[in-house]
Amino acid sequence: MLRVYLDQNKWVDLARAAAGHPRGGQFADALTLARAGVAAGTVSFPLDMYRYWETSKRRDDRSRDDVVDTMLELSNQHTMALPFPLLDREIDLALKRRFGRPEHPRQVQEFGIGIRHIGEGRLDWPELDLSALPDGGVSLAPGLSSRLSELINQSAEEALLRAGPDAYRASGFAHSDSDHAERFVEFENKVAATIATNRLTGDAIDVAVRATDFGDIRPAVTIALGRIGMTYQEFMDGITVGELISFIDDIPTRYVTNAMRSAKHRQTQQKWEPNDFADVVALPVPAVYCDVLVTEKQWVHRMRQGKVDRRYNTKLLANTADLVDVLVAASAT
C-alpha cells in the first residue's frame, strides 16, 4: 500500500477540487486518482495529530467541513503514531546498532486506525452501553453490537475532526493558549544568534544544530540508556564528537528534523515563523515512514538539500497536482 502524507495546505487543495472551487480545478485529476486508489485499497492517506490540530484551528465552519469531508473520504481514518514513541524506538535501535543492546527494542505500530491509535490508549473514549436494553442486548443479531460500536467510534472520530476553535474553547481549551510555536521561534532565533556570533558556516552549522537537538532529546536518550544499564555520563565519556553526530543522525526522525533546521539556518534571509513549528514537528515522521510526502516548497527544497529523499526512499512533492504521476505509477504496479 502506497502511504501518502499531505500537509495541511495540500488537503485544502484536494478539498477545493472536491467542492468545485475555481482554485481546485488544477487538482481535480489528482483527486480522482486518489479516490480510485483508496477505493482499490492500494493507496492510503494517513492523518496525524497535527492534521487534527491544524484543521481544528480553521474558523470558518463551511471551509473546515469541506476539508474534513475530504480527509474522511481519503484517509478512511488511517492515522500515524506520534513522534515521541517512534523516537523511543529509534533511539533503542540506534543504541543496539552501537552497543548490541537492548535485546528487545521498544515496538511501535507506525500506522493504525483513528485518533485512539495516535493517543495510544490515553484517551477517554465512548463505549457502547447496552445496559439500557431490557435484555442487556442479548437479543441483538450476531455482529450487530460490534457494528454499533464501530459506528460510535466513527462518529466520535468525525466529531473530533470537525470541531472548530469555538467548540474547543467551550470545552475549556483555546488554541491561543498554546505558546509552543512562539517558544520554538524564540529558541531557533537564539540558535541563529549563536551561529552568527561565532561566524559558523558549512558543517559547523550542522554540528551546532545537532548539538542543540541532542539537548532536546536528552531525557529520552537517558531513559533509553537506563534500559541497557548505562548512565548518560558513561555514554558521553565514551563517545567522540564525531561519533555523537553519527549517533544523532542514526535516529531517523531526528535526522530529518535537523536537516530541515540546518538548511533553514543556512538561509538567514528567511526568518523563523510560528508556522514553522508545526512543520518541524510533523513532517519528519512521514518523511521517514511514508512513501510520498506532499508539503510546501521550502521544506521539499530543504529536505532534498539534506538528501532525506534518498536516505529514506521518500518521494517529496511540492505541488499537489504532481500526485497524478505518482498515483498512475502506483496503479500500474
LUMBAVO-415509 format. One record per residue (C-alpha): x, y, z; residue in three letters. Coordinates in pm, whole numbers, plus 32768, in hexadecimal, padded with zeros to 4 digits. Each point is the difference from the previous one (the first is absolute). Example, Ala and Ser with C-alpha at 12.3 -4.5 7.8 and 13.67 -1.06 7.14 Angstrom:
BEGIN
84CE7E3E830Cala;808981587FBEser;
END
This chain:
BEGIN
800080008000met;808681557F9Cleu;800280EB812Carg;7FCD816B7F9Eval;801781178102tyr;7F63814E7FAEleu;805E813D80B6asp;7EDD80DE8063gln;7FFF80E37ECFasn;80097ECD7F20lys;7EC37F7B80A1trp;7F6A81547FB7val;80627FD67E91asp;7F3F7EB87FE5leu;7EDC808880CCala;7FE0811F7F0Barg;80007F0A7EE0ala;7EF17F3180ACala;7F2B8136803Fala;8021807C7E9Bgly;80BB8137806Ehis;80A480BD7EDEpro;81547FE580ADarg;7FD97E878019gly;7FDD7FB67E8Egly;81717FB67FCCgln;7FEC7EF2810Dphe;7ECA7F4E7F7Bala;80C47EE97F54asp;80CD7FC3813Bala;7EBE7FE580C9leu;7F657F0C7F09thr;81327F1E8009leu;8018801B817Aala;7E987F908023arg;803D7EDE7F14ala;81377F9280BCgly;7F50800F8150val;7ED47F3D7F76ala;80EC7EF77F78ala;80BA7FEA814Agly;814F80507F5Fthr;802E8160808Cval;7FE080898161ser;7FF8816D806Bphe;80447FED8178pro;7FBA811E80EFleu;80CF805A812Easp;7FBF80CB8138met;8073813C7F51tyr;7EF57FDF7EF2arg;7EF87FF18113tyr;80A3812D80A5trp;802380D57EC8glu;7EA27FAC7F88thr;7F66805B814Eser;809C815C7FEClys;7F3E804D7EC1arg;7EF380F78068arg;7F137FF57ED6asp;7F147ED98035asp;7FB67FC87E92arg;81687FFD7F8Aser;80657F28812Aarg;7EED7F067FADasp;80727FF77E95asp;815F7FA18071val;7F7A7F0380FBval;7F207F5E7EF9asp;812F7FC97F23thr;80D47F858122met;7EFA7F04806Dleu;7FCA7F847E9Eglu;816E7FCE7FA7leu;80937FA18152ser;7EFD7EF98060asn;806E8074815Agln;815D7F6D7FCEhis;80EB80B080F0thr;816F8018805Bmet;80AB7FDD814Fala;8080812F80BBleu;817280587FDBpro;80557FB5816Dphe;7FC67E86800Fpro;80A67FE17EACleu;812980C18088leu;801C7F0D8125asp;80107ED87F12arg;80F680B17F1Aglu;80E9804A8124ile;7FEE7E938071asp;805A7F8E7EA1leu;811F80FC7FE7ala;80877F84814Eleu;7FE27E977F8Flys;80C4804D7EC4arg;810F80A380D6arg;80097F218134phe;7F407EC77F9Egly;7EEB804980F9arg;7EE8801E8069pro;7FAD7E9F7F98glu;7E9480617FD5his;7FD681657F7Cpro;7EB2809E804Earg;7EFC7FBD7EF4gln;7F1480FC7F63val;7EFB7FD47EF1gln;803781207F10glu;7EA57FF17F63phe;7EAE7FAB8093gly;7E96806A8008ile;7F76813A80A0gly;807580F78101ile;80067EEC8104arg;812C7F727F44his;80A381568017ile;7FAC801C8172gly;807A7EA08054glu;7EE27FBF80F0gly;8029814980BBarg;7EAD80857F8Dleu;7EB57FD280B1asp;7F217F6D7EF5trp;7E877FC47FEEpro;7FAB7E90800Cglu;7EC27F517F93leu;7F1D7FD58130asp;7EE77F047FD0leu;7F947FFD816Cser;7ED080D87FB3ala;7F6B7EED7F26leu;7F0A7F1380AFpro;80DD7ED17FC9asp;814980B78008gly;80277FD57E8Agly;7FFA7E848003val;7EF57FF97EF2ser;80CC80CF7F0Bleu;80567F4D7EBFala;81627F707FF1pro;80F8810B7F9Agly;7F0C811F8037leu;809A80728148ser;815B800C7F64ser;7F7480C37EDAarg;7F5980F480F1leu;814C802B80B7ser;80AA80447EB5glu;7EFE810A7FABleu;802F80A68154ile;817880077FC9asn;7FD880957EA5gln;7F0F8108807Fser;80E98063811Cala;812680147F10glu;7F3D80DB7F12glu;7F8880E48119ala;816780368072leu;807580507EA2leu;7EDE80EF7FBDarg;801980BB8149ala;807081657FC8gly;80A3810080E6pro;7EB18061809Casp;7FBA7E988063ala;815A7FDC8097tyr;7FDD814880B9arg;7EAF7F90808Cala;80A47EC38084ser;810780CB80B6gly;811780027EFFphe;806181257F23ala;81027FE07EEDhis;808181598059ser;80627F7F8159asp;81147F2D7F65ser;814D80B57FE7asp;80CB7EDD7F74his;802B80A87EADala;80768147809Cglu;80F77F4D80E3arg;807C7F397ED3phe;804681427F3Eval;80AE80948130glu;80DC7ECC801Fphe;805E7FF97E8Dglu;804D81748008asn;80F37FC0811Elys;80A37EEB7F34val;801780EC7ED6ala;80A0810C80DBala;81037F08807Fthr;804F7F957E9Cile;8028816C7F96ala;80CD80668131thr;80F47EE27FCAasn;7FFD802F7E86arg;7FB37E957FC6leu;7FE67F817E9Cthr;7FDF7EB67F47gly;80237EC780D4asp;802980CF813Cala;7E92806B7FE1ile;7F9A7E927FE9asp;80C57FB2813Cval;7F67812580BDala;7E9E7FA17F98val;80307E958061arg;80968067814Dala;7ECA80CD8056thr;7F217EE17F8Fasp;80B87F0680DBphe;7FB380DE8127gly;7E927FE87FA0asp;7FFB7E827FF0ile;80EB7FCA8126arg;7EE97F8C80EDpro;7F907EF77F06ala;81697F937FC6val;803F7FEC8177thr;7ED27F1D8031ile;806D7F247EDEala;81617FE7808Dleu;7F707F94814Egly;7F587EDD7F4Farg;81597F7C7F9Cile;80A280448152gly;80C281367F99met;7FF8815E808Ethr;7FF981387F2Ctyr;815780648084gln;80947EAD7FA6glu;7F7480247EA3phe;8091815E7FD4met;81537F9B8091asp;80227EEA7F01gly;7FA680BA7EC3ile;80B380FF7F25thr;7F5681317F68val;80047F5B7EABgly;7F6B7EC0808Bglu;7EF380C780B5leu;7F9D80AD7EBCile;7FF07EAE7F54ser;7F2A7F78811Cphe;7F0A81227FE3ile;7FF07FD07E86asp;7FB77E8F803Aasp;7EB3806680A0ile;7F2C80267EC4pro;7EFC81028065thr;810B80D680A8arg;80D37FEF7EC7tyr;7EDE80987F3Fval;7FBB81018111thr;816780747FF6asn;80167FFC7E85ala;7ED780EE7FFBmet;808B80DE8112arg;816580097F78ser;7F8F805C7EA4ala;7F2B811D8082lys;8113808280E4his;80E380167ECEarg;7F0480E87F55gln;8001812880EDthr;7F1E80D17F21gln;7ED77F248061gln;7F9C803B8168lys;7F6A7EFB80E2trp;7E8580198018glu;7F047F6080F1pro;7F757F327EDFasn;81547F577FE3asp;7FC47F54814Ephe;7EED7F187F81ala;80CF7FAA7ECDasp;813F7FAE80BEval;7F497F1F80F7val;7F0E7F617F08ala;80BE7FC37EBDleu;81237F248078pro;7F1F7ED5804Bval;7F607FEA7EA6pro;814F80557F5Eala;80897EBF8098val;7ED47F168007tyr;7F2480667EDAcys;80497FC47E91asp;7F95815B7F8Eval;8006814C80B8leu;7F4E812C7F69val;8055814580AEthr;806081667FBBglu;811A80537F14lys;80F780808104gln;7FFE7EB980C4trp;80197F287EC9val;813080CD7F9Dhis;809D7FEB815Aarg;7FC57E898020met;809A7FC57EACarg;812B80CC806Fgln;80207F0C8121gly;7FD17ED67F15lys;7ED27F8E80CCval;7F567F797EC8asp;812B7F217FACarg;80427F938165arg;7E9C7F86803Etyr;7F8C7FC47E99asn;7EEA81018027thr;7F7080BF7EDClys;7FE781708059leu;7F0280D87F49leu;7FAC8170801Aala;7EDC80077F0Casn;7EC97F34804Dthr;7FBF7FDB7E8Bala;81437F377FE4asp;7F507EE880BBleu;7F6B7F9C7EB2val;81427F627F82asp;80427F57814Fval;7EA27F6C8016leu;80017F907E96val;814D7F4F803Aala;7F787F5E813Dala;7ECC7F7E7F4Aser;80DC7F5D7EF8ala;80CB7F3280F8thr;
END
